Amino acid sequence: MSAIGAVSSCSFLRSSVWLLKPRMQKMSSFGLHTAARCAAKDYYEVLVLGGGAGGIAMSARMKRKVGAGNVAVVEPSKTHYYQPLWTLVGGGAKQLAASARPMGSVMPKGVEWIKSQVTALDPDKNCVWLENDIKVSYKYLIIALGISLHYEKIKGLPEGFNHPKIGSNYSVQTVEKTWRALHDFKEGNAIFTFPNTPVKCAGAPQKIMYLSDEYLRKTGKRSKANIMFNTSLGVIFGVKKYADALLEVIKDRNLTVNYKRNLIEVRADKQEAVFENLDKPGVTEVYQYEMLHVTPPMGPPPVLLNSPVSDGSGWVDVDKETLQHKKYANVFGIGDCTNLPTSKTAAAVAAQSGVLDKTISLVMKNELPVKKYDGYTSCPLVTGYNKVILAEFDYNAQPLETFPIDQSKERATMYHMKADMMPLLYWNALLK
């Protein structure tokens, strides 16, 4: 399913109405929580690993169930980012600062922020180990550790980012370099890559291509550009309805797609990108570039590799309908770190959080979970500075649309929803 996906929004679309109203009524129960420490105590009723979208959303929900002081979030980062905005940052349409908030400002009041990193999980003893050999025990554990980027698996990276003309919208350190490379483009190949691994925001690698195409047209440079999408996949998108629409966009704009091409090396000093042909083992192709956007290989966080809570590939092994761990009944997973067979997006997290809330409520009452997650996610496929194809679909890669319109059509209204409405809902609804 890694061909399906994208950057943002979500069940936000379905759930924004119920998300906003009750949350606004309860805003007084939230506030700044800046007391970041190693661990105020050694036991919590609910321990959450990870301070991303899933971790913060679930800590807020759990605090309302078990009370202030009984929930803790383990997260070393000082800043929380709304990463779906980085596509627009890389395209020069938004500022990076707009995607960032201090971690303390999104931590629910009454939830303890343990500013440390998890080093080991021991679900058989209901505890985790943090840096400096600190042990924290729990009654219930929610794993929301996200996904790890592996630029180092591409020869020549990450040191290649010290050179111009190369960027990546997947890292806070490199997203602005994407815009710089696009802004400074003169003539030649503009290459956009998709790796041979699961990725988060799987629509993002091609979204920046569409933005780049439009920018080069507006600045009179398009005739001097050869724009290509080199993807390790065999399809442009995993849902046929939206794939057909994207292929029309690609044809109309004279973009090139090279399937089964995986980036293995960047020679940044020579402005060369080396790809392996996945259909012909051992065969490589070298492309000269004037602009290169890299989507890095990704994988489970290192702490989950060979962990008791993970499957053979290192992803948290949960039931795809309830999000409860398949072996440990008091352990749950949400978001990118799980082996749920759907896109790794903020959209999926929003849909999953409601299901997981119901699951944990019943488990706490010694009852069997009944609420089922159908794999719903959405992908606002940005195809220009005021155009979006809004893809929504389920586990079976079938459209699961919200609006009574053809969502495979490019629409300005959907662009404004992605660029302006969704960030507001994220900060003011999902996280709370």
Residue, then its C-alpha position, 0 to 999 in steps of 0.5 A: m500500500s505504499a503507493i497510496g498515501a499523502v501528506s495531510s488531512c483526513s477524517f478531519l473532513r468527516s470529523s471536523v464538526w464533532l472535533l471542534k465543537p466539544r473541544m472548544q467547550k473544553m478548551s479551559s482544561f488545556g493549557l501550556h505544559t512546559a515542565a519537561r523533565c526526565a520522569a516525575k515518577d516511575y509509574y503512570e496509568v497510561l504511558v505514551l511513547g512519542g509526541g507526534a500527532g498520534g501521541i499528543a492526540m491520545s494523551a489528551r484523550m487518556k487524560r480525560k479518562v484517567g485524570a491529570g498526573n496519570v498520563a505521561v508522554v515520552e518525547p525528546s524533541k523541543t518542537h512539534y511540527y505539522q509536517p503536511l505543510w512542508t510540501l508547500v514550504g518546499g514549493g515556496a507557498k508557506q513559511l517553515a515557521a508556520s509549521a512549528r510550535p513549541m512542544g510544551s504548547v501542544m502538551p495537554k495540561g495535566v499530562e507529564w512530558i518526559k523529555s527523554q528517549v525510549t531505549a527499550l521496551d519490556p512489555d512482559k514486565n509492563c515497563v520501558w527503559l529511557e536514557n540514563d537507565i531510567k525505568v518507567s512502568y505503566k498499566y497501559l502503553i500507547i506506542a506512537l513513535g512515528i517513522s525514521l528517515h534514512y538518508e544515509k542509506i543513499k550513498g553520498l547523503p546526507e553530506g550531499f545536502n551541503h551542496p546546492k540544487i538538492g533538497s528534501n521536503y521530509s526534513v526540517q533541515t532540508v525542506e527550505k533547500t528544496w525551495r532554494a533549488l527550485h527558485d534558482f533553477k536555470e535549465g536541465n533535469a528536475i528529478f523527483t524520487f520515491p524510495n523502495t521502502p514504506v514512506k509517510c506522506a506517500g503523495a508528497p514526492q509527486k506533489i512537489m513535482y507539480l508545484s515545481d512545474e507550475y512555478l517554472r511555467k510562471t517564471g518562464k523557465r518551463s521550456k528549459a526544464n525536463i521534469m521527471f518522477n523516478t519512482s520505485l513503484g510500478v504505479i503512480f498511485g494505489v487507487k485507480k480513480y485518482a491514479d487515472a486523474l494524475l496520469e492525465v495531469i502528467k500527460d497534459r503537463n508533459l511530465t516524465v514518469n520512470y517506474k521501478r527506478n530507485l535512487i541509490e547514490v547522489r554525487a552532489d559535487k557533479q550534480e549526478a543521481v544514480f538509480e537502480n533499475l528494479d526490473k533489471p538487477g545490477v543495472t544502474e542509470v546516471y542522470q544529470y540534474e539541475m534540481l533534485h528532490v530526494t524522498p529518503p528510505m524510511g523504516p521503523p524507529p531503531v528501538l522497535l527493531n527486534s522488540p517484543v512489540s514488533d513484527g518481523s519487519g520492526w513495525v508495532d504488531v497491532d490488530k488492524e481493526t482495533l489497534q490493540h497489540k496482537k499479543y499484549a492486551n494492554v499495549f496499543g499502537i497508532g500512526d506511522c510506527t504500526n503495521l496497519p496496511t494503510s497510508k502513513t499519514a496525519a489523515a490516518v492518525a486522525a481516523q485511528s485516534g477515535v477508534l483507539d479511544k473506544t478500544i482502550s475505554l472497553v479494555m479498561k472495563n475488561e470488555l472486548p473492543v467493538k469499534k473497527y477502523d476501516g483503514y480510512t485515510s485521505c490525501p490532498l494531492v496538490t497539483g498546483y498552487n491553487k489545485v488539489i485532487l482530494a483522495e479518500f480511501d480505505y484498506n481495500a484502496q476503494p474511494l471513501e469520499t466525503f463530498p457529493i462531488d467528483q473528488s478526482k477533479e482538481r479544485a481550488t476549494m480543496y487546495h484552500m482546505k489543505a493549505d488553510m483549514m487543515p492546519l487550523l483543525y490540526w492545532n485546535a482540534l486533533l491535538k486536543 
